[in-house]
Amino acid sequence: MLSLVVNMLASALLMGIAEGGVLEQKEERILQGRPLSDKPREGDDDYEYDHDAFLGDDDAEYFESLDPEESQRRLGVICDQIDKDENGLINLEELQKWIQFVQEREVREDTERQWGERNKGQGEHVSWDSFRKDVYGFIEEGGEGGYNFQPMMDRDSRRWQKADSDGDGKLTKLEFQAFLHPEDSGYMRDIMVIETLEDMDVDKDGSLSLDEYIGDMYKGMPGDNEPDWVTQEREMFAMERDKDGDGFMSFEEVQQWIIPDDFDHSLA
């Protein structure tokens, strides 16, 4: 019963966060932290998604294996941890802080896992050459299978260089975390803008046209009636995204879109 109550509480508060701008369903390019769940959200009453967001992927899976009594007990302990003011209630701010804690923990755990896979006895660093051979070594062996992985490797190389804050060609664990999760590192934000532009800039002119902006988020077929939200996005492009009114979004305008001045990572 408590599990259901916690799920309902998490769902209600998560919906409140969504309405406040934490979960953005249409403007998916806006910079966000690690997703609240690896699963897509299926509607407003997706308890499985909310369960993952509330506990983290690994803990959510573990809780599924517990008997109801033990699950109740452990969820009660977690609720006590979230209730910082000890008033017996969990408010929106307390849930936001808890979810931020869960997100940051997931990032650390993912970094630890991949560090263990890539470090391979290199001490306190991982070199680019080692990472490249580990991840892309099959390219040199002629194993691309008809797909060109070179652009992906070049993109990783550029991100690696940006994460390498001391420029020694090797990454510490903290730098490696910035490489894996650039959205969580302030000095990696420019890379996020560059990669967003590369993904959306179809004609490769260094800016985004209205068609490129809409085409990235809406894949309608010719003759389809556009949803209302697409019309709203067209208006948004003209009124807010394209600051100088030249019909295109520059690097700076894309940056302002995905990383606004009032960006608060705890709400992403």
C-alpha positions as CSV (number, residue, x, y, z in Angstrom):
1,M,0.0,0.0,0.0
2,L,2.8,2.4,0.9
3,S,4.5,1.7,-2.4
4,L,1.3,2.8,-4.2
5,V,1.0,5.9,-2.0
6,V,4.6,6.8,-2.7
7,N,4.1,6.3,-6.5
8,M,1.0,8.4,-6.4
9,L,2.8,11.1,-4.5
10,A,5.8,11.0,-6.8
11,S,3.5,11.1,-9.8
12,A,1.6,14.1,-8.5
13,L,4.7,16.1,-7.6
14,L,6.5,15.1,-10.8
15,M,3.5,16.5,-12.7
16,G,3.8,19.7,-10.7
17,I,7.5,19.9,-11.7
18,A,6.6,19.2,-15.3
19,E,4.1,22.1,-15.3
20,G,6.8,24.3,-13.7
21,G,9.2,23.5,-16.6
22,V,11.3,20.6,-15.2
23,L,10.0,18.1,-17.7
24,E,9.9,19.4,-21.2
25,Q,8.1,17.2,-23.8
26,K,8.2,19.4,-26.9
27,E,11.4,21.4,-26.6
28,E,13.7,18.4,-26.0
29,R,16.8,20.3,-27.1
30,I,16.7,22.5,-24.0
31,L,19.6,21.4,-21.8
32,Q,18.6,18.9,-19.1
33,G,20.5,16.8,-16.6
34,R,20.5,13.0,-16.7
35,P,16.9,11.8,-17.7
36,L,14.7,10.9,-14.7
37,S,14.3,7.4,-16.2
38,D,15.8,5.4,-19.0
39,K,12.2,4.6,-20.0
40,P,10.1,7.0,-22.0
41,R,7.2,8.6,-20.1
42,E,3.9,7.0,-21.2
43,G,1.3,9.6,-20.3
44,D,0.6,11.4,-17.0
45,D,0.0,8.3,-14.9
46,D,3.1,6.3,-15.8
47,Y,3.9,4.9,-12.3
48,E,6.9,2.9,-13.7
49,Y,8.6,6.0,-15.0
50,D,7.9,7.9,-11.8
51,H,9.2,5.0,-9.7
52,D,12.5,5.1,-11.6
53,A,12.7,8.9,-11.2
54,F,11.9,8.6,-7.5
55,L,14.4,5.8,-6.7
56,G,16.9,5.6,-9.6
57,D,17.0,2.8,-12.1
58,D,19.0,0.3,-10.0
59,D,17.1,0.9,-6.8
60,A,13.8,0.8,-8.6
61,E,14.7,-2.6,-10.1
62,Y,15.9,-3.8,-6.7
63,F,12.6,-2.7,-5.0
64,E,10.6,-4.7,-7.5
65,S,12.4,-7.8,-6.1
66,L,11.4,-7.1,-2.5
67,D,8.3,-8.5,-0.7
68,P,5.6,-5.9,0.0
69,E,6.5,-5.6,3.7
70,E,10.2,-4.9,3.1
71,S,9.4,-2.6,0.2
72,Q,7.1,-0.6,2.5
73,R,9.8,-0.3,5.2
74,R,12.5,0.9,2.8
75,L,10.2,3.4,1.1
76,G,9.3,4.7,4.5
77,V,13.0,5.2,5.3
78,I,13.4,7.1,2.0
79,C,10.4,9.3,2.7
80,D,11.9,10.2,6.0
81,Q,15.1,11.2,4.2
82,I,13.3,13.4,1.8
83,D,11.2,15.1,4.5
84,K,13.9,17.5,5.6
85,D,11.7,19.6,7.8
86,E,10.3,16.5,9.5
87,N,6.7,17.7,9.2
88,G,5.4,14.3,7.9
89,L,4.8,15.8,4.4
90,I,6.9,15.9,1.2
91,N,6.6,19.2,-0.6
92,L,7.7,20.1,-4.2
93,E,11.0,21.6,-3.1
94,E,11.9,18.5,-1.1
95,L,11.1,16.2,-4.0
96,Q,13.1,18.4,-6.4
97,K,16.1,18.2,-4.2
98,W,15.7,14.4,-3.8
99,I,15.4,13.9,-7.6
100,Q,18.5,16.1,-8.1
101,F,20.3,13.9,-5.5
102,V,19.2,10.7,-7.4
103,Q,20.3,12.2,-10.8
104,E,23.7,13.1,-9.4
105,R,24.1,9.7,-7.9
106,E,23.2,8.0,-11.2
107,V,25.8,10.1,-13.0
108,R,28.5,9.2,-10.5
109,E,27.6,5.5,-10.7
110,D,27.6,5.6,-14.5
111,T,31.0,7.3,-14.5
112,E,32.4,4.7,-12.0
113,R,31.1,1.9,-14.2
114,Q,32.5,3.2,-17.4
115,W,35.7,4.3,-15.7
116,G,36.2,0.7,-14.6
117,E,35.7,-0.5,-18.2
118,R,38.0,2.1,-19.8
119,N,40.7,2.7,-17.3
120,K,42.2,-0.8,-17.4
121,G,45.1,-0.2,-15.0
122,Q,46.0,3.3,-16.3
123,G,46.0,4.7,-12.8
124,E,44.3,8.1,-12.3
125,H,43.9,8.8,-16.0
126,V,42.4,7.4,-19.2
127,S,44.2,8.3,-22.4
128,W,42.5,9.2,-25.7
129,D,44.5,6.6,-27.5
130,S,43.3,3.9,-25.1
131,F,39.7,5.1,-25.3
132,R,39.7,5.4,-29.1
133,K,41.2,1.9,-29.5
134,D,38.7,0.4,-27.0
135,V,35.6,2.0,-28.6
136,Y,36.6,2.5,-32.2
137,G,39.4,0.0,-32.7
138,F,37.1,-2.0,-35.1
139,I,37.3,0.9,-37.6
140,E,41.0,0.4,-38.0
141,E,40.3,-3.3,-38.5
142,G,37.9,-2.6,-41.3
143,G,34.9,-3.5,-39.4
144,E,32.5,-0.6,-40.0
145,G,30.0,-2.8,-41.8
146,G,29.1,-0.2,-44.3
147,Y,28.5,2.6,-41.8
148,N,30.9,5.5,-41.5
149,F,31.8,5.8,-37.8
150,Q,34.5,8.4,-38.4
151,P,32.3,11.5,-37.8
152,M,31.2,9.9,-34.5
153,M,34.8,9.4,-33.5
154,D,35.8,12.9,-34.5
155,R,32.9,14.2,-32.4
156,D,34.1,12.2,-29.4
157,S,37.6,13.5,-30.0
158,R,36.5,17.1,-29.9
159,R,34.4,16.5,-26.7
160,W,37.4,14.7,-25.2
161,Q,39.7,17.7,-25.9
162,K,37.1,20.0,-24.3
163,A,36.8,17.8,-21.2
164,D,40.6,17.7,-20.9
165,S,40.8,20.8,-18.9
166,D,44.6,20.7,-18.4
167,G,45.3,19.7,-22.0
168,D,47.5,16.7,-21.3
169,G,45.6,14.3,-23.6
170,K,44.4,12.3,-20.7
171,L,41.2,12.5,-18.5
172,T,41.0,12.3,-14.8
173,K,37.8,10.6,-13.4
174,L,36.2,14.1,-13.0
175,E,37.1,15.1,-16.5
176,F,35.9,11.7,-17.8
177,Q,32.5,12.4,-16.1
178,A,32.4,15.8,-17.9
179,F,33.1,13.9,-21.2
180,L,30.3,11.4,-20.5
181,H,27.8,13.9,-19.1
182,P,28.6,17.3,-20.5
183,E,25.2,18.6,-19.6
184,D,26.3,18.4,-15.9
185,S,29.6,20.5,-16.4
186,G,29.5,24.2,-16.9
187,Y,32.7,24.3,-19.0
188,M,31.2,21.8,-21.4
189,R,28.1,23.9,-22.4
190,D,29.7,25.2,-25.6
191,I,30.1,21.6,-26.8
192,M,26.4,21.0,-26.2
193,V,25.6,24.0,-28.4
194,I,28.0,22.9,-31.1
195,E,26.6,19.3,-31.1
196,T,23.0,20.6,-31.1
197,L,23.8,22.8,-34.2
198,E,25.4,19.9,-36.0
199,D,22.4,17.7,-35.3
200,M,19.9,20.2,-36.6
201,D,21.8,22.2,-39.2
202,V,20.8,20.2,-42.3
203,D,22.4,22.5,-44.9
204,K,25.6,23.0,-42.7
205,D,25.6,26.8,-43.0
206,G,26.3,27.2,-39.3
207,S,22.8,28.5,-38.3
208,L,19.3,27.1,-38.0
209,S,16.5,28.1,-40.3
210,L,12.8,27.8,-39.3
211,D,12.4,24.6,-41.4
212,E,15.4,23.1,-39.6
213,Y,14.1,24.1,-36.2
214,I,10.6,22.6,-36.9
215,G,12.0,19.6,-38.8
216,D,14.0,18.5,-35.8
217,M,10.9,18.2,-33.5
218,Y,8.1,17.4,-36.0
219,K,8.3,14.7,-38.6
220,G,4.9,15.1,-40.3
221,M,4.1,13.8,-43.7
222,P,3.3,16.0,-46.7
223,G,-0.4,17.0,-46.6
224,D,-0.7,16.4,-42.8
225,N,-2.4,19.1,-40.7
226,E,0.2,20.4,-38.3
227,P,-0.6,20.1,-34.6
228,D,-1.3,23.3,-32.8
229,W,1.9,23.0,-30.8
230,V,3.9,23.1,-34.1
231,T,2.1,26.4,-35.1
232,Q,3.0,27.7,-31.6
233,E,6.7,26.7,-32.2
234,R,6.7,28.6,-35.5
235,E,5.5,31.7,-33.7
236,M,8.0,31.1,-30.9
237,F,10.8,30.9,-33.5
238,A,9.9,34.3,-34.9
239,M,9.1,36.1,-31.6
240,E,11.7,34.6,-29.2
241,R,14.3,32.2,-30.7
242,D,15.4,34.5,-33.6
243,K,16.5,37.4,-31.5
244,D,17.8,39.6,-34.4
245,G,15.0,38.8,-36.8
246,D,17.2,37.6,-39.6
247,G,15.3,34.4,-40.2
248,F,18.0,32.2,-38.6
249,M,19.2,31.1,-35.2
250,S,22.9,31.8,-34.7
251,F,25.2,30.0,-32.3
252,E,24.5,32.6,-29.6
253,E,20.7,32.3,-30.2
254,V,20.9,28.5,-30.0
255,Q,22.8,28.8,-26.8
256,Q,20.2,31.1,-25.3
257,W,17.5,28.6,-26.3
258,I,19.0,25.4,-24.9
259,I,20.9,27.1,-22.0
260,P,18.8,30.1,-21.0
261,D,20.3,32.7,-18.6
262,D,17.9,31.6,-15.8
263,F,18.9,27.9,-16.3
264,D,18.8,26.0,-13.0
265,H,20.3,22.6,-13.2
266,S,18.2,21.4,-10.3
267,L,15.1,21.9,-12.4
268,A,16.4,20.1,-15.5
